[in-house]
Amino acid sequence: MIRLDIFSDPICPWCYIGKALLDRALETRPDHPFVIAWHPFQLNPDMPREGVDRRSYLEAKFGGRERAVEIYAKVQAAAEAAGVGIDFERMERTPNTLDAHRLIHWAGIEGRQAAVVAALFRGYFREGLDIGNPEVLADLAAGCGMDRALTARLLASDADRDDILARDADARAKGVQAVPTFLVDGRYVVAGAQPVTLWQQAIDEIAAGEAKA
């Protein structure tokens, strides 16, 4: 098996799109060698804990409403091409994602990371959920088979907060500048949402190499 580490943020649309394209490739190669682990990278590390109004945030970030609309029209088109839906009209807030990353970490311990990551992306991009809200996160965790009450207690504490921040900082120190970033077998870095064909080719090359060994 080969480790595939993914540095991502659950409010990053290109991470959502990149995951969808990777998933499609893996579905065509059910015997793929990848063991996937998700790692924290906050797009907005200085975001207030309660988040901000999304429309105001985007207009400030992109220099006005027209520019924000232009950029997100391209994102929408890429999402549709990848076979996933994004409902920008339902997304009212841009959240702080520290707690979401803590949840992803805990889900990994329980072997439910893939389900939780998918639920976070779906909740934010399709259902317009505020994934910075601890109650929302606890509900998503429960929907993925995790203990809701325990998750809520952990979210109300500072459990693993410093660890997530340290891992985020370490990723940046090692050169991760944007997400998604994929690290294959601890050696090969692939940045950005990649087409299905790239992942299929990578899997086929790995399989061919193993056959020769």
C-alpha positions in Angstrom: 0.0 0.0 0.0 1.1 3.6 -0.7 0.3 6.5 1.5 -1.5 9.5 -0.1 -1.4 12.5 2.2 -3.8 15.3 1.3 -3.4 18.8 2.7 -6.8 20.5 2.4 -9.3 22.9 3.9 -13.0 22.0 3.9 -14.0 25.5 2.7 -11.7 25.3 -0.3 -13.7 24.7 -3.4 -10.7 23.4 -5.3 -10.2 20.9 -2.6 -13.8 19.7 -3.0 -13.3 19.5 -6.7 -9.9 17.8 -6.4 -11.4 15.2 -4.1 -14.2 14.5 -6.5 -11.8 14.0 -9.4 -9.6 11.7 -7.3 -12.7 9.7 -6.2 -13.7 9.2 -9.8 -10.3 7.9 -10.6 -10.2 5.6 -7.6 -13.6 4.2 -8.6 -12.2 3.2 -12.0 -9.2 1.5 -10.2 -10.8 -0.4 -7.3 -7.5 -2.2 -6.7 -5.6 1.1 -6.3 -2.7 1.1 -3.7 -3.5 4.3 -1.9 -4.1 4.7 1.8 -5.5 8.2 2.2 -4.9 10.6 5.1 -6.2 14.2 5.3 -4.1 16.9 6.9 -4.9 20.5 8.1 -4.3 23.7 6.2 -6.3 26.7 7.0 -6.9 29.1 4.1 -7.8 31.8 6.6 -5.7 31.1 9.8 -6.6 34.6 11.1 -10.3 34.2 10.6 -12.4 35.1 13.8 -13.6 32.1 15.7 -17.2 32.9 14.8 -16.4 33.4 11.1 -17.6 36.3 8.9 -20.4 37.1 6.5 -19.3 35.3 3.3 -20.4 38.0 0.8 -18.5 40.7 2.6 -15.5 38.5 2.9 -15.4 37.6 -0.8 -15.8 41.2 -1.9 -13.0 42.3 0.4 -10.8 39.4 -0.7 -11.3 39.8 -4.5 -11.7 43.6 -4.6 -15.4 44.0 -5.2 -18.5 42.0 -6.0 -18.0 41.8 -9.8 -14.6 40.3 -9.5 -15.8 37.8 -6.9 -18.7 36.8 -9.1 -16.3 36.3 -12.1 -14.0 34.1 -10.1 -16.7 32.0 -8.6 -18.4 31.5 -12.0 -15.2 29.7 -13.0 -15.2 27.6 -9.8 -18.9 26.7 -10.5 -18.0 25.6 -14.0 -15.1 23.4 -12.8 -17.3 21.9 -10.1 -20.0 21.0 -12.6 -17.3 19.4 -14.9 -16.1 17.4 -12.0 -19.6 16.1 -11.3 -20.2 17.9 -8.0 -22.7 20.7 -7.1 -21.9 23.9 -5.3 -24.8 26.1 -4.1 -23.2 29.4 -3.5 -26.5 31.0 -2.7 -26.9 28.9 0.4 -23.5 29.7 1.8 -24.0 32.7 4.2 -20.8 32.6 6.3 -17.1 31.9 5.8 -16.2 29.9 8.9 -13.0 29.5 10.9 -12.1 25.9 10.1 -9.9 25.0 13.1 -12.7 23.0 14.7 -13.5 21.2 11.4 -9.9 20.2 11.2 -10.0 18.9 14.8 -13.0 16.8 13.8 -11.2 15.4 10.8 -8.3 14.4 13.1 -10.6 12.6 15.5 -12.4 10.9 12.7 -9.1 9.6 11.5 -8.5 8.0 14.9 -11.8 6.2 14.5 -11.3 5.2 10.9 -14.1 7.5 9.7 -12.0 10.2 8.1 -13.2 9.7 4.6 -16.8 9.9 5.6 -16.3 13.1 7.7 -14.3 14.9 5.1 -17.0 14.1 2.5 -19.7 15.3 5.0 -17.9 18.6 5.6 -17.5 19.3 1.9 -21.1 18.4 1.2 -22.4 20.3 4.2 -20.6 23.5 3.3 -20.8 23.5 -0.5 -24.2 21.9 -1.1 -26.2 22.5 2.1 -24.8 25.9 3.1 -24.0 24.7 6.7 -21.8 26.8 9.0 -19.1 24.2 9.6 -17.5 26.5 12.1 -20.5 25.9 14.4 -19.8 23.2 17.0 -23.4 22.0 17.0 -23.3 21.6 13.2 -20.0 19.7 13.5 -21.3 17.4 16.2 -24.3 16.6 14.0 -22.1 15.8 11.0 -19.9 13.6 13.2 -23.0 11.7 14.5 -24.1 11.2 10.9 -20.8 9.5 10.2 -21.2 7.1 13.1 -19.2 9.1 15.7 -20.4 9.7 19.2 -22.2 13.1 19.1 -22.0 13.8 22.8 -18.3 13.0 23.0 -17.6 15.1 19.9 -19.5 18.0 21.4 -17.5 17.8 24.6 -14.2 17.7 22.7 -15.2 20.7 20.6 -16.1 22.6 23.7 -12.5 22.0 25.0 -9.1 22.9 23.5 -8.3 19.2 22.8 -5.8 18.9 20.0 -6.1 22.6 19.1 -2.4 23.2 19.5 -1.5 20.0 17.6 -3.6 21.1 14.6 -2.1 24.5 14.5 1.4 23.0 14.7 0.7 20.6 11.9 -0.7 23.5 9.8 2.5 25.5 10.5 4.7 22.5 9.7 3.0 22.0 6.3 3.7 25.7 5.4 7.3 25.4 6.6 7.8 22.4 4.4 6.5 24.3 1.3 2.8 23.8 1.2 1.5 27.2 -0.1 -2.0 26.3 -1.3 -4.5 23.5 -1.3 -5.2 20.9 -2.3 -1.7 19.5 -2.1 -1.1 15.8 -2.5 1.9 14.0 -1.2 2.4 10.6 -2.8 4.5 8.0 -0.9 6.1 10.8 1.1 8.1 11.8 -1.9 6.1 13.2 -4.8 4.2 16.4 -4.5 1.2 17.1 -6.7 -0.4 20.5 -6.2 -3.9 21.5 -7.2 -7.1 19.7 -8.4 -5.8 17.1 -10.9 -7.8 15.5 -13.7 -9.0 11.9 -13.4 -6.6 10.8 -16.1 -3.5 11.9 -14.1 -4.6 9.8 -11.1 -5.4 6.8 -13.4 -2.0 7.1 -15.0 -0.3 7.3 -11.6 -2.1 4.2 -10.4 -1.3 2.3 -13.6 2.4 3.2 -13.4 2.6 2.1 -9.8 0.9 -1.2 -10.7 3.3 -1.7 -13.6 6.3 -1.0 -11.4 5.1 -3.5 -8.8 4.6 -6.1 -11.5 8.2 -5.8 -12.6 9.5 -6.0 -9.0 
